[in-house]
Amino acid sequence: MITAAIIMLLAAFAMAQVKDEKPESAKTEQRELRQGEARGTVVFSDGAAISGVVHATGFGPLKIFDTSKKKFKYIQLEHIVVLRVEVTKSEMVKDWRFKEESKRDKVYSGKEYPRKDYEVYITLANGEKFRGRCTAVLYVESKDKKTRFQLKHYDRGTTEEVLDDLVHVREIKFEKQNSGSADNRIYGTVEPIGELEDVMAVQQRYKMFVKGQVDKETGKYVVKDLLPGFYDLVLVTRDSVFLATGLKGEDFSEDSLSDRDKADLAKRVWEIKDFFEEKKVLHVAGNKKRAKAIVKTVRKKKTSAEKKGDLPLVFFHIEYWVMHKTGERWFVDWRIQLVREKGEQETKKDTKTVVVRNELADKKIENTATQLKVDFDVREAESGDEGDVIGR
Protein backbone atom coordinates (compact mmCIF):
# COMPACT_ATOMS: atom_id res chain seq x y z
CA MET A 1 0.00 0.00 0.00
CA ILE A 2 2.82 2.40 0.87
CA THR A 3 4.60 1.55 -2.38
CA ALA A 4 1.43 2.16 -4.41
CA ALA A 5 0.86 5.48 -2.67
CA ILE A 6 4.42 6.59 -3.42
CA ILE A 7 4.02 5.62 -7.09
CA MET A 8 0.78 7.60 -7.30
CA LEU A 9 2.45 10.66 -5.73
CA LEU A 10 5.38 10.46 -8.14
CA ALA A 11 3.01 10.12 -11.11
CA ALA A 12 1.02 13.15 -9.97
CA PHE A 13 4.24 15.16 -9.51
CA ALA A 14 5.42 14.19 -13.01
CA MET A 15 2.06 15.21 -14.52
CA ALA A 16 2.28 18.54 -12.73
CA GLN A 17 5.76 19.09 -14.10
CA VAL A 18 4.58 18.32 -17.63
CA LYS A 19 1.61 20.60 -17.19
CA ASP A 20 3.76 23.48 -15.95
CA GLU A 21 6.41 23.02 -18.62
CA LYS A 22 5.49 25.39 -21.44
CA PRO A 23 6.98 25.26 -24.92
CA GLU A 24 9.68 27.82 -25.69
CA SER A 25 7.33 29.68 -28.03
CA ALA A 26 4.83 30.18 -25.20
CA LYS A 27 7.59 31.43 -22.90
CA THR A 28 8.68 33.94 -25.53
CA GLU A 29 5.11 35.13 -26.04
CA GLN A 30 4.15 35.31 -22.37
CA ARG A 31 7.29 36.44 -20.55
CA GLU A 32 7.53 40.00 -19.29
CA LEU A 33 9.45 42.23 -21.68
CA ARG A 34 12.61 44.01 -20.61
CA GLN A 35 13.43 47.61 -21.46
CA GLY A 36 14.56 47.70 -25.08
CA GLU A 37 12.34 44.77 -26.16
CA ALA A 38 9.09 44.77 -28.13
CA ARG A 39 6.92 42.09 -29.71
CA GLY A 40 6.56 42.38 -33.44
CA THR A 41 6.79 40.86 -36.91
CA VAL A 42 9.77 41.33 -39.20
CA VAL A 43 9.00 41.08 -42.93
CA PHE A 44 11.82 40.72 -45.46
CA SER A 45 11.96 41.71 -49.14
CA ASP A 46 11.85 38.06 -50.27
CA GLY A 47 8.50 37.57 -48.50
CA ALA A 48 9.83 35.75 -45.42
CA ALA A 49 8.42 36.84 -42.06
CA ILE A 50 9.35 36.14 -38.42
CA SER A 51 7.26 37.04 -35.37
CA GLY A 52 8.61 37.24 -31.84
CA VAL A 53 10.43 39.46 -29.36
CA VAL A 54 12.63 42.02 -31.12
CA HIS A 55 15.59 43.84 -29.57
CA ALA A 56 18.76 45.62 -30.66
CA THR A 57 22.30 44.76 -29.58
CA GLY A 58 22.64 45.47 -25.86
CA PHE A 59 18.88 46.15 -25.64
CA GLY A 60 19.63 49.75 -26.50
CA PRO A 61 17.74 52.23 -28.70
CA LEU A 62 18.02 52.67 -32.45
CA LYS A 63 20.23 55.58 -33.49
CA ILE A 64 18.50 57.17 -36.49
CA PHE A 65 19.64 60.19 -38.48
CA ASP A 66 16.56 62.32 -39.15
CA THR A 67 17.19 63.54 -42.71
CA SER A 68 14.77 66.45 -42.48
CA LYS A 69 16.03 67.87 -39.16
CA LYS A 70 19.65 66.86 -39.85
CA LYS A 71 20.22 65.36 -36.42
CA PHE A 72 20.39 61.97 -34.71
CA LYS A 73 17.48 60.60 -32.71
CA TYR A 74 17.59 57.74 -30.21
CA ILE A 75 14.38 55.71 -30.30
CA GLN A 76 13.52 52.68 -28.16
CA LEU A 77 11.81 49.84 -30.01
CA GLU A 78 8.88 49.84 -27.60
CA HIS A 79 7.98 53.36 -28.78
CA ILE A 80 7.77 52.42 -32.49
CA VAL A 81 4.54 51.29 -34.16
CA VAL A 82 5.92 50.66 -37.65
CA LEU A 83 9.40 50.81 -39.12
CA ARG A 84 9.32 50.62 -42.90
CA VAL A 85 12.42 50.34 -45.09
CA GLU A 86 12.29 52.01 -48.49
CA VAL A 87 14.76 51.49 -51.34
CA THR A 88 15.82 54.98 -52.48
CA LYS A 89 18.28 53.80 -55.12
CA SER A 90 18.83 50.44 -56.84
CA GLU A 91 21.45 49.85 -59.54
CA MET A 92 24.09 47.59 -60.99
CA VAL A 93 27.48 49.25 -60.58
CA LYS A 94 30.58 48.71 -62.70
CA ASP A 95 33.31 46.86 -60.81
CA TRP A 96 36.52 48.88 -60.92
CA ARG A 97 39.67 47.46 -59.37
CA PHE A 98 43.15 48.78 -58.70
CA LYS A 99 45.52 47.96 -61.55
CA GLU A 100 48.42 47.49 -59.17
CA GLU A 101 48.73 47.33 -55.41
CA SER A 102 49.52 50.72 -53.81
CA LYS A 103 48.69 52.50 -57.11
CA ARG A 104 45.75 54.82 -57.80
CA ASP A 105 45.06 53.62 -61.35
CA LYS A 106 41.94 51.44 -61.74
CA VAL A 107 40.70 49.15 -64.49
CA TYR A 108 37.18 47.96 -65.28
CA SER A 109 36.84 44.22 -64.63
CA GLY A 110 34.01 43.82 -67.14
CA LYS A 111 31.61 42.82 -64.37
CA GLU A 112 28.96 44.57 -62.28
CA TYR A 113 27.72 44.25 -58.70
CA PRO A 114 24.32 45.17 -57.19
CA ARG A 115 23.89 48.13 -54.83
CA LYS A 116 20.87 49.44 -52.95
CA ASP A 117 20.45 52.55 -50.80
CA TYR A 118 17.84 52.56 -48.03
CA GLU A 119 15.93 54.93 -45.77
CA VAL A 120 13.68 54.06 -42.86
CA TYR A 121 10.26 55.59 -42.37
CA ILE A 122 9.26 55.58 -38.69
CA THR A 123 5.83 55.91 -37.10
CA LEU A 124 5.91 56.35 -33.32
CA ALA A 125 3.19 55.53 -30.82
CA ASN A 126 2.77 59.24 -30.03
CA GLY A 127 1.82 59.89 -33.67
CA GLU A 128 5.15 61.37 -34.78
CA LYS A 129 6.47 60.31 -38.19
CA PHE A 130 9.88 60.91 -39.70
CA ARG A 131 12.30 59.60 -42.28
CA GLY A 132 15.97 58.82 -41.76
CA ARG A 133 18.98 56.53 -42.09
CA CYS A 134 19.79 53.75 -39.66
CA THR A 135 22.49 51.12 -39.30
CA ALA A 136 21.86 48.56 -36.54
CA VAL A 137 22.05 44.88 -35.63
CA LEU A 138 18.79 43.46 -34.27
CA TYR A 139 17.49 40.09 -33.09
CA VAL A 140 14.08 38.45 -33.09
CA GLU A 141 13.44 35.60 -30.65
CA SER A 142 10.82 33.19 -31.95
CA LYS A 143 10.12 29.76 -30.50
CA ASP A 144 13.50 28.24 -29.71
CA LYS A 145 15.32 30.26 -32.36
CA LYS A 146 17.10 33.60 -32.21
CA THR A 147 17.50 35.25 -35.62
CA ARG A 148 19.99 38.04 -36.27
CA PHE A 149 19.28 40.66 -38.93
CA GLN A 150 20.47 44.13 -39.89
CA LEU A 151 19.16 47.54 -40.80
CA LYS A 152 21.47 49.28 -43.27
CA HIS A 153 21.60 52.60 -45.06
CA TYR A 154 23.15 50.84 -48.07
CA ASP A 155 24.14 47.35 -49.23
CA ARG A 156 26.28 45.97 -52.02
CA GLY A 157 26.67 42.47 -53.33
CA THR A 158 29.29 40.57 -55.28
CA THR A 159 29.82 40.40 -59.03
CA GLU A 160 28.10 37.01 -58.93
CA GLU A 161 24.84 38.51 -57.58
CA VAL A 162 21.95 40.55 -58.96
CA LEU A 163 19.67 43.10 -57.30
CA ASP A 164 17.11 40.53 -56.12
CA ASP A 165 19.87 38.72 -54.20
CA LEU A 166 20.17 41.67 -51.79
CA VAL A 167 17.48 40.73 -49.28
CA HIS A 168 16.62 43.50 -46.82
CA VAL A 169 14.10 44.20 -44.08
CA ARG A 170 10.94 45.59 -45.65
CA GLU A 171 8.94 46.29 -42.50
CA ILE A 172 8.82 45.74 -38.74
CA LYS A 173 5.37 46.06 -37.23
CA PHE A 174 5.20 46.19 -33.43
CA GLU A 175 2.40 45.42 -30.95
CA LYS A 176 0.91 47.41 -28.05
CA GLN A 177 3.39 50.28 -28.04
CA ASN A 178 3.39 53.29 -25.71
CA SER A 179 4.22 56.93 -26.39
CA GLY A 180 7.23 56.65 -24.08
CA SER A 181 9.87 59.36 -23.99
CA ALA A 182 8.25 62.03 -26.16
CA ASP A 183 7.87 64.37 -23.15
CA ASN A 184 11.16 63.47 -21.43
CA ARG A 185 13.24 66.62 -21.23
CA ILE A 186 15.75 68.67 -19.25
CA TYR A 187 15.16 72.41 -19.38
CA GLY A 188 16.02 75.60 -17.54
CA THR A 189 17.49 79.09 -17.69
CA VAL A 190 21.14 80.12 -17.75
CA GLU A 191 22.07 83.56 -16.44
CA PRO A 192 23.27 86.13 -17.34
CA ILE A 193 21.01 86.11 -20.39
CA GLY A 194 22.97 85.90 -23.61
CA GLU A 195 25.85 83.84 -22.19
CA LEU A 196 24.63 80.39 -23.27
CA GLU A 197 25.64 79.25 -26.78
CA ASP A 198 24.98 75.51 -26.76
CA VAL A 199 23.62 72.74 -24.53
CA MET A 200 23.79 68.95 -24.67
CA ALA A 201 23.14 65.88 -22.53
CA VAL A 202 25.43 62.83 -22.47
CA GLN A 203 24.39 59.31 -21.42
CA GLN A 204 27.14 56.70 -21.31
CA ARG A 205 25.00 53.54 -21.22
CA TYR A 206 23.66 53.90 -24.76
CA LYS A 207 26.45 56.20 -26.01
CA MET A 208 23.88 58.96 -26.37
CA PHE A 209 24.78 62.56 -27.15
CA VAL A 210 21.66 64.72 -27.44
CA LYS A 211 21.94 68.36 -28.49
CA GLY A 212 19.40 70.80 -27.13
CA GLN A 213 17.87 74.09 -28.24
CA VAL A 214 18.90 77.52 -26.92
CA ASP A 215 16.94 80.78 -26.95
CA LYS A 216 19.67 83.40 -26.58
CA GLU A 217 17.18 86.23 -26.06
CA THR A 218 15.72 84.66 -22.91
CA GLY A 219 18.57 82.41 -21.73
CA LYS A 220 16.25 79.42 -21.78
CA TYR A 221 17.24 75.97 -23.07
CA VAL A 222 15.66 72.55 -23.52
CA VAL A 223 17.01 69.06 -24.32
CA LYS A 224 14.13 66.85 -25.51
CA ASP A 225 13.36 63.24 -26.45
CA LEU A 226 15.53 61.70 -23.73
CA LEU A 227 15.42 57.98 -22.96
CA PRO A 228 15.33 56.76 -19.35
CA GLY A 229 18.69 56.90 -17.57
CA PHE A 230 21.25 59.23 -16.01
CA TYR A 231 22.60 62.21 -17.97
CA ASP A 232 25.52 64.61 -17.63
CA LEU A 233 24.56 68.11 -18.72
CA VAL A 234 27.01 70.24 -20.75
CA LEU A 235 26.55 74.02 -21.00
CA VAL A 236 28.72 75.95 -23.47
CA THR A 237 29.06 79.72 -23.00
CA ARG A 238 31.15 82.33 -24.78
CA ASP A 239 34.20 81.72 -22.59
CA SER A 240 33.64 78.41 -20.78
CA VAL A 241 32.36 74.84 -20.91
CA PHE A 242 30.48 73.78 -17.76
CA LEU A 243 30.11 70.03 -17.44
CA ALA A 244 30.17 66.97 -15.19
CA THR A 245 31.24 63.32 -15.24
CA GLY A 246 28.55 61.57 -13.19
CA LEU A 247 28.92 57.92 -12.20
CA LYS A 248 25.40 56.93 -11.16
CA GLY A 249 23.62 54.27 -13.19
CA GLU A 250 26.69 53.64 -15.34
CA ASP A 251 28.18 50.62 -13.49
CA PHE A 252 31.20 52.74 -12.59
CA SER A 253 30.78 52.24 -8.80
CA GLU A 254 32.78 54.68 -6.67
CA ASP A 255 35.35 57.22 -7.84
CA SER A 256 38.49 55.39 -6.69
CA LEU A 257 41.20 56.35 -9.18
CA SER A 258 44.57 57.14 -7.60
CA ASP A 259 46.93 59.78 -8.95
CA ARG A 260 48.99 56.97 -10.49
CA ASP A 261 45.89 55.55 -12.24
CA LYS A 262 45.07 58.97 -13.65
CA ALA A 263 48.64 59.43 -14.85
CA ASP A 264 48.55 56.04 -16.62
CA LEU A 265 45.28 56.96 -18.32
CA ALA A 266 46.61 60.36 -19.39
CA LYS A 267 49.74 58.72 -20.84
CA ARG A 268 47.59 56.29 -22.82
CA VAL A 269 45.46 59.14 -24.20
CA TRP A 270 48.60 60.94 -25.32
CA GLU A 271 49.85 57.80 -27.13
CA ILE A 272 46.72 57.37 -29.29
CA LYS A 273 47.45 58.44 -32.85
CA ASP A 274 44.78 60.38 -34.76
CA PHE A 275 44.13 63.76 -36.40
CA PHE A 276 45.42 65.63 -33.34
CA GLU A 277 49.07 65.75 -32.31
CA GLU A 278 48.44 67.06 -28.79
CA LYS A 279 46.06 65.65 -26.15
CA LYS A 280 45.70 66.81 -22.58
CA VAL A 281 43.49 65.10 -19.99
CA LEU A 282 41.77 67.84 -18.00
CA HIS A 283 39.62 65.71 -15.70
CA VAL A 284 39.07 62.02 -14.85
CA ALA A 285 36.44 60.18 -12.79
CA GLY A 286 35.85 56.45 -12.35
CA ASN A 287 37.54 53.39 -10.90
CA LYS A 288 40.42 51.09 -11.78
CA LYS A 289 38.44 49.37 -14.55
CA ARG A 290 36.34 52.11 -16.14
CA ALA A 291 36.63 55.88 -16.36
CA LYS A 292 35.29 59.06 -17.93
CA ALA A 293 37.76 61.71 -19.07
CA ILE A 294 37.54 65.27 -20.37
CA VAL A 295 40.24 65.71 -22.99
CA LYS A 296 41.50 68.77 -24.86
CA THR A 297 42.94 67.98 -28.30
CA VAL A 298 45.04 70.30 -30.48
CA ARG A 299 46.26 70.18 -34.08
CA LYS A 300 48.66 72.72 -35.58
CA LYS A 301 49.99 70.75 -38.53
CA LYS A 302 48.81 71.71 -41.99
CA THR A 303 45.49 70.23 -43.18
CA SER A 304 43.47 70.14 -46.40
CA ALA A 305 41.47 73.10 -45.04
CA GLU A 306 44.50 75.35 -45.61
CA LYS A 307 45.13 76.57 -49.14
CA LYS A 308 48.46 77.75 -50.48
CA GLY A 309 49.29 81.15 -49.04
CA ASP A 310 46.87 80.88 -46.10
CA LEU A 311 48.10 81.51 -42.59
CA PRO A 312 48.56 78.29 -40.56
CA LEU A 313 45.43 77.15 -38.71
CA VAL A 314 45.03 75.64 -35.26
CA PHE A 315 42.18 73.28 -34.25
CA PHE A 316 40.94 72.85 -30.66
CA HIS A 317 38.47 70.22 -29.45
CA ILE A 318 37.03 69.60 -25.99
CA GLU A 319 36.00 65.92 -25.90
CA TYR A 320 34.22 63.53 -23.54
CA TRP A 321 35.86 60.07 -23.44
CA VAL A 322 34.68 56.80 -21.89
CA MET A 323 37.44 54.22 -21.35
CA HIS A 324 37.98 50.77 -19.87
CA LYS A 325 41.08 49.00 -18.57
CA THR A 326 42.11 45.49 -19.59
CA GLY A 327 45.20 44.21 -17.83
CA GLU A 328 47.51 47.20 -17.50
CA ARG A 329 46.26 49.11 -20.55
CA TRP A 330 43.44 51.63 -21.04
CA PHE A 331 41.23 51.43 -24.14
CA VAL A 332 38.71 53.89 -25.59
CA ASP A 333 35.07 52.72 -25.66
CA TRP A 334 33.84 55.89 -27.32
CA ARG A 335 34.49 59.60 -27.51
CA ILE A 336 32.39 62.59 -28.50
CA GLN A 337 33.21 66.15 -29.44
CA LEU A 338 31.67 68.73 -27.12
CA VAL A 339 33.31 71.88 -28.52
CA ARG A 340 35.17 72.52 -31.78
CA GLU A 341 37.12 75.71 -32.42
CA LYS A 342 39.62 76.76 -35.07
CA GLY A 343 41.50 79.88 -36.04
CA GLU A 344 44.75 81.26 -37.30
CA GLN A 345 47.69 80.24 -35.17
CA GLU A 346 48.87 83.83 -34.77
CA THR A 347 45.63 84.99 -33.18
CA LYS A 348 43.92 81.86 -31.80
CA LYS A 349 46.05 80.89 -28.84
CA ASP A 350 43.69 78.74 -26.76
CA THR A 351 40.14 77.49 -26.29
CA LYS A 352 37.38 77.85 -23.72
CA THR A 353 37.94 77.25 -20.01
CA VAL A 354 36.54 73.93 -18.77
CA VAL A 355 34.76 73.95 -15.40
CA VAL A 356 33.46 70.82 -13.64
CA ARG A 357 30.21 71.46 -11.78
CA ASN A 358 28.76 68.65 -9.68
CA GLU A 359 25.19 69.96 -9.98
CA LEU A 360 25.23 69.14 -13.71
CA ALA A 361 25.86 65.40 -13.09
CA ASP A 362 23.52 62.42 -12.91
CA LYS A 363 20.27 64.01 -14.04
CA LYS A 364 17.80 61.14 -13.86
CA ILE A 365 15.09 60.61 -16.46
CA GLU A 366 12.45 58.08 -15.39
CA ASN A 367 10.55 55.57 -17.53
CA THR A 368 7.48 57.78 -17.36
CA ALA A 369 7.37 61.31 -18.75
CA THR A 370 9.97 63.40 -16.88
CA GLN A 371 10.43 67.16 -17.15
CA LEU A 372 13.49 68.08 -15.12
CA LYS A 373 14.32 71.74 -14.50
CA VAL A 374 17.98 72.71 -14.06
CA ASP A 375 18.74 76.44 -13.76
CA PHE A 376 22.33 77.66 -13.81
CA ASP A 377 24.15 80.91 -12.99
CA VAL A 378 27.45 81.37 -14.81
CA ARG A 379 28.60 84.05 -12.33
CA GLU A 380 28.36 81.69 -9.36
CA ALA A 381 29.96 78.82 -11.28
CA GLU A 382 32.95 80.92 -12.35
CA SER A 383 33.59 81.88 -8.74
CA GLY A 384 34.66 78.29 -8.07
CA ASP A 385 31.87 77.56 -5.57
CA GLU A 386 31.39 73.77 -5.52
CA GLY A 387 33.22 73.51 -8.82
CA ASP A 388 36.67 72.85 -10.23
CA VAL A 389 38.24 75.05 -12.88
CA ILE A 390 40.42 72.52 -14.65
CA GLY A 391 42.01 74.53 -17.40
CA ARG A 392 41.97 75.40 -21.07
C-alpha positions in Angstrom: 0.0 0.0 0.0 2.8 2.4 0.9 4.6 1.6 -2.4 1.4 2.2 -4.4 0.9 5.5 -2.7 4.4 6.6 -3.4 4.0 5.6 -7.1 0.8 7.6 -7.3 2.4 10.7 -5.7 5.4 10.5 -8.1 3.0 10.1 -11.1 1.0 13.2 -10.0 4.2 15.2 -9.5 5.4 14.2 -13.0 2.1 15.2 -14.5 2.3 18.5 -12.7 5.8 19.1 -14.1 4.6 18.3 -17.6 1.6 20.6 -17.2 3.8 23.5 -15.9 6.4 23.0 -18.6 5.5 25.4 -21.4 7.0 25.3 -24.9 9.7 27.8 -25.7 7.3 29.7 -28.0 4.8 30.2 -25.2 7.6 31.4 -22.9 8.7 33.9 -25.5 5.1 35.1 -26.0 4.1 35.3 -22.4 7.3 36.4 -20.5 7.5 40.0 -19.3 9.5 42.2 -21.7 12.6 44.0 -20.6 13.4 47.6 -21.5 14.6 47.7 -25.1 12.3 44.8 -26.2 9.1 44.8 -28.1 6.9 42.1 -29.7 6.6 42.4 -33.4 6.8 40.9 -36.9 9.8 41.3 -39.2 9.0 41.1 -42.9 11.8 40.7 -45.5 12.0 41.7 -49.1 11.8 38.1 -50.3 8.5 37.6 -48.5 9.8 35.7 -45.4 8.4 36.8 -42.1 9.3 36.1 -38.4 7.3 37.0 -35.4 8.6 37.2 -31.8 10.4 39.5 -29.4 12.6 42.0 -31.1 15.6 43.8 -29.6 18.8 45.6 -30.7 22.3 44.8 -29.6 22.6 45.5 -25.9 18.9 46.1 -25.6 19.6 49.7 -26.5 17.7 52.2 -28.7 18.0 52.7 -32.4 20.2 55.6 -33.5 18.5 57.2 -36.5 19.6 60.2 -38.5 16.6 62.3 -39.1 17.2 63.5 -42.7 14.8 66.5 -42.5 16.0 67.9 -39.2 19.6 66.9 -39.9 20.2 65.4 -36.4 20.4 62.0 -34.7 17.5 60.6 -32.7 17.6 57.7 -30.2 14.4 55.7 -30.3 13.5 52.7 -28.2 11.8 49.8 -30.0 8.9 49.8 -27.6 8.0 53.4 -28.8 7.8 52.4 -32.5 4.5 51.3 -34.2 5.9 50.7 -37.6 9.4 50.8 -39.1 9.3 50.6 -42.9 12.4 50.3 -45.1 12.3 52.0 -48.5 14.8 51.5 -51.3 15.8 55.0 -52.5 18.3 53.8 -55.1 18.8 50.4 -56.8 21.4 49.9 -59.5 24.1 47.6 -61.0 27.5 49.3 -60.6 30.6 48.7 -62.7 33.3 46.9 -60.8 36.5 48.9 -60.9 39.7 47.5 -59.4 43.1 48.8 -58.7 45.5 48.0 -61.6 48.4 47.5 -59.2 48.7 47.3 -55.4 49.5 50.7 -53.8 48.7 52.5 -57.1 45.7 54.8 -57.8 45.1 53.6 -61.3 41.9 51.4 -61.7 40.7 49.2 -64.5 37.2 48.0 -65.3 36.8 44.2 -64.6 34.0 43.8 -67.1 31.6 42.8 -64.4 29.0 44.6 -62.3 27.7 44.3 -58.7 24.3 45.2 -57.2 23.9 48.1 -54.8 20.9 49.4 -53.0 20.5 52.5 -50.8 17.8 52.6 -48.0 15.9 54.9 -45.8 13.7 54.1 -42.9 10.3 55.6 -42.4 9.3 55.6 -38.7 5.8 55.9 -37.1 5.9 56.4 -33.3 3.2 55.5 -30.8 2.8 59.2 -30.0 1.8 59.9 -33.7 5.1 61.4 -34.8 6.5 60.3 -38.2 9.9 60.9 -39.7 12.3 59.6 -42.3 16.0 58.8 -41.8 19.0 56.5 -42.1 19.8 53.8 -39.7 22.5 51.1 -39.3 21.9 48.6 -36.5 22.0 44.9 -35.6 18.8 43.5 -34.3 17.5 40.1 -33.1 14.1 38.5 -33.1 13.4 35.6 -30.7 10.8 33.2 -32.0 10.1 29.8 -30.5 13.5 28.2 -29.7 15.3 30.3 -32.4 17.1 33.6 -32.2 17.5 35.2 -35.6 20.0 38.0 -36.3 19.3 40.7 -38.9 20.5 44.1 -39.9 19.2 47.5 -40.8 21.5 49.3 -43.3 21.6 52.6 -45.1 23.1 50.8 -48.1 24.1 47.3 -49.2 26.3 46.0 -52.0 26.7 42.5 -53.3 29.3 40.6 -55.3 29.8 40.4 -59.0 28.1 37.0 -58.9 24.8 38.5 -57.6 21.9 40.6 -59.0 19.7 43.1 -57.3 17.1 40.5 -56.1 19.9 38.7 -54.2 20.2 41.7 -51.8 17.5 40.7 -49.3 16.6 43.5 -46.8 14.1 44.2 -44.1 10.9 45.6 -45.6 8.9 46.3 -42.5 8.8 45.7 -38.7 5.4 46.1 -37.2 5.2 46.2 -33.4 2.4 45.4 -31.0 0.9 47.4 -28.1 3.4 50.3 -28.0 3.4 53.3 -25.7 4.2 56.9 -26.4 7.2 56.6 -24.1 9.9 59.4 -24.0 8.2 62.0 -26.2 7.9 64.4 -23.1 11.2 63.5 -21.4 13.2 66.6 -21.2 15.8 68.7 -19.3 15.2 72.4 -19.4 16.0 75.6 -17.5 17.5 79.1 -17.7 21.1 80.1 -17.8 22.1 83.6 -16.4 23.3 86.1 -17.3 21.0 86.1 -20.4 23.0 85.9 -23.6 25.8 83.8 -22.2 24.6 80.4 -23.3 25.6 79.3 -26.8 25.0 75.5 -26.8 23.6 72.7 -24.5 23.8 68.9 -24.7 23.1 65.9 -22.5 25.4 62.8 -22.5 24.4 59.3 -21.4 27.1 56.7 -21.3 25.0 53.5 -21.2 23.7 53.9 -24.8 26.5 56.2 -26.0 23.9 59.0 -26.4 24.8 62.6 -27.1 21.7 64.7 -27.4 21.9 68.4 -28.5 19.4 70.8 -27.1 17.9 74.1 -28.2 18.9 77.5 -26.9 16.9 80.8 -27.0 19.7 83.4 -26.6 17.2 86.2 -26.1 15.7 84.7 -22.9 18.6 82.4 -21.7 16.2 79.4 -21.8 17.2 76.0 -23.1 15.7 72.5 -23.5 17.0 69.1 -24.3 14.1 66.8 -25.5 13.4 63.2 -26.5 15.5 61.7 -23.7 15.4 58.0 -23.0 15.3 56.8 -19.4 18.7 56.9 -17.6 21.3 59.2 -16.0 22.6 62.2 -18.0 25.5 64.6 -17.6 24.6 68.1 -18.7 27.0 70.2 -20.8 26.6 74.0 -21.0 28.7 76.0 -23.5 29.1 79.7 -23.0 31.2 82.3 -24.8 34.2 81.7 -22.6 33.6 78.4 -20.8 32.4 74.8 -20.9 30.5 73.8 -17.8 30.1 70.0 -17.4 30.2 67.0 -15.2 31.2 63.3 -15.2 28.6 61.6 -13.2 28.9 57.9 -12.2 25.4 56.9 -11.2 23.6 54.3 -13.2 26.7 53.6 -15.3 28.2 50.6 -13.5 31.2 52.7 -12.6 30.8 52.2 -8.8 32.8 54.7 -6.7 35.4 57.2 -7.8 38.5 55.4 -6.7 41.2 56.4 -9.2 44.6 57.1 -7.6 46.9 59.8 -8.9 49.0 57.0 -10.5 45.9 55.5 -12.2 45.1 59.0 -13.7 48.6 59.4 -14.9 48.6 56.0 -16.6 45.3 57.0 -18.3 46.6 60.4 -19.4 49.7 58.7 -20.8 47.6 56.3 -22.8 45.5 59.1 -24.2 48.6 60.9 -25.3 49.9 57.8 -27.1 46.7 57.4 -29.3 47.4 58.4 -32.9 44.8 60.4 -34.8 44.1 63.8 -36.4 45.4 65.6 -33.3 49.1 65.7 -32.3 48.4 67.1 -28.8 46.1 65.6 -26.2 45.7 66.8 -22.6 43.5 65.1 -20.0 41.8 67.8 -18.0 39.6 65.7 -15.7 39.1 62.0 -14.8 36.4 60.2 -12.8 35.9 56.5 -12.4 37.5 53.4 -10.9 40.4 51.1 -11.8 38.4 49.4 -14.5 36.3 52.1 -16.1 36.6 55.9 -16.4 35.3 59.1 -17.9 37.8 61.7 -19.1 37.5 65.3 -20.4 40.2 65.7 -23.0 41.5 68.8 -24.9 42.9 68.0 -28.3 45.0 70.3 -30.5 46.3 70.2 -34.1 48.7 72.7 -35.6 50.0 70.7 -38.5 48.8 71.7 -42.0 45.5 70.2 -43.2 43.5 70.1 -46.4 41.5 73.1 -45.0 44.5 75.3 -45.6 45.1 76.6 -49.1 48.5 77.7 -50.5 49.3 81.2 -49.0 46.9 80.9 -46.1 48.1 81.5 -42.6 48.6 78.3 -40.6 45.4 77.1 -38.7 45.0 75.6 -35.3 42.2 73.3 -34.3 40.9 72.8 -30.7 38.5 70.2 -29.4 37.0 69.6 -26.0 36.0 65.9 -25.9 34.2 63.5 -23.5 35.9 60.1 -23.4 34.7 56.8 -21.9 37.4 54.2 -21.4 38.0 50.8 -19.9 41.1 49.0 -18.6 42.1 45.5 -19.6 45.2 44.2 -17.8 47.5 47.2 -17.5 46.3 49.1 -20.5 43.4 51.6 -21.0 41.2 51.4 -24.1 38.7 53.9 -25.6 35.1 52.7 -25.7 33.8 55.9 -27.3 34.5 59.6 -27.5 32.4 62.6 -28.5 33.2 66.2 -29.4 31.7 68.7 -27.1 33.3 71.9 -28.5 35.2 72.5 -31.8 37.1 75.7 -32.4 39.6 76.8 -35.1 41.5 79.9 -36.0 44.7 81.3 -37.3 47.7 80.2 -35.2 48.9 83.8 -34.8 45.6 85.0 -33.2 43.9 81.9 -31.8 46.1 80.9 -28.8 43.7 78.7 -26.8 40.1 77.5 -26.3 37.4 77.9 -23.7 37.9 77.2 -20.0 36.5 73.9 -18.8 34.8 74.0 -15.4 33.5 70.8 -13.6 30.2 71.5 -11.8 28.8 68.7 -9.7 25.2 70.0 -10.0 25.2 69.1 -13.7 25.9 65.4 -13.1 23.5 62.4 -12.9 20.3 64.0 -14.0 17.8 61.1 -13.9 15.1 60.6 -16.5 12.5 58.1 -15.4 10.6 55.6 -17.5 7.5 57.8 -17.4 7.4 61.3 -18.7 10.0 63.4 -16.9 10.4 67.2 -17.1 13.5 68.1 -15.1 14.3 71.7 -14.5 18.0 72.7 -14.1 18.7 76.4 -13.8 22.3 77.7 -13.8 24.1 80.9 -13.0 27.4 81.4 -14.8 28.6 84.0 -12.3 28.4 81.7 -9.4 30.0 78.8 -11.3 32.9 80.9 -12.3 33.6 81.9 -8.7 34.7 78.3 -8.1 31.9 77.6 -5.6 31.4 73.8 -5.5 33.2 73.5 -8.8 36.7 72.8 -10.2 38.2 75.0 -12.9 40.4 72.5 -14.7 42.0 74.5 -17.4 42.0 75.4 -21.1 
